[in-house]
């Protein structure tokens, strides 16, 4: 058989194979057609509950003549000033704390790096994406905290999410401040660990949680921020360190908003409060604020950093930071160290804003008066209208409403920069006071708006 088949031409072989396949198909039992489903399923995105909430809010805003404050397009480099809708505005909605975004030394270094290395490392660092500038930035960050090493991630949010998920699991406990950033909560959820929350900066409750729960878990991670991005205050770091050492826990401090802001030279809360930074197990930060780039970092001892490089999904499965972005932060950090007068100017501006706001009768909450100070309004609608009116007067301050903050604590959040002038700060405070007083006198709030919309 094989000898005869070998003598068949190519066309004869093809015909023989087709015939055999047809015979096989003919011998198979006929398949019964699957019934067509009579039930229908909703596959629209518009029916998602959150989408309906957005739709209702947009409709109400249209009726009340309020422009959408989200995803506004800037048409210029956002610093102390910006350009929105062809209108020059004083900008209090950006994180450029030391005024380094667009600094000539940084942009020159970025251009040179792009020319030499391109705009991507084109792979995860664990495979083929490691470059010397990664290690240079990591060494510079580690030096800030007197740490053995650090590791940089391509995303700030993913830094916290994947580091926490890699460090704790189902037998462990994460305890965090009630006002902690979303990235910490997401990381805790992914880790499968238990979670406890203590009221904002209430370390007595933190101790109580540890007294009642520490023996039930293998590892405990305590998480706090150096400077809270919604309230502009921070914790008692010395006591946090003492608590974590006494109860055998890890302490993670998120320095996203405090690097470049707190301390005489901008090194953060440990410098401000005179605490040995080596007593904190994990220093977390982002590169998108003072360091005018994108990404995040963890600083600590060698074992921690080595572990995260192989266990944190955001490191292993994400592309490495592009050269231009890495070098931008490296040069920004160098300028921060060389020019402490920038930090001093930022802190003076922050104090001026807070003092002027308090003198005008505005509620700044518990803010320390550095780079972040809220003007707490309370009512959500009044807050959004206030932001809209200020924008029309050439002042850009972003409204923060629930669920970003608790109910009845809606606020405008003002980010202060070393680049702001005293005149700009005074103008912003005066306009805020005038417009808020006008809204309060008119009694415009969520309740009154609901009655108007029902007519």
Secondary structure, DSSP 8 states (H G I E B T S, - for coil): -HHHHHTS-HHHHHHHHHHHHHHHHHHS----------------STTSHHHHHHHHHHHHHHHHT----TT--B-S--SSEEEETTEEEEE-S---TTS-TT-HHHHHHHHHHHHHH-S---SBIIIII--HHHHHHHHHHHHHTT-SEEEEES-HHHHHHHHHHHH--TT-EEEEETT--HHHHHHHHHHT-EEEEE-TT-HHHHHHHHHHHGGG-S-EEEEEESS-TTTS----HHHHHHHHHHTT-EEEEE-TTTTTTSSTTS--HHHHHT--GGGSSEEEEESSSTT-SS-EEEEE-HHHHHHHHHH-HHHHSSB---HHHHHHHHHHHHHHHH-HHHHHHHHHHHHHHHHHHHHTT---TT--SSSEEEEEEE-HHHHHHHHHHHHHTTEE-EEE-TTSS-TT-EEEEEE--TT--HHHHHHHHHHHHHHHHHHHHHT-SHHHHHHHHH-
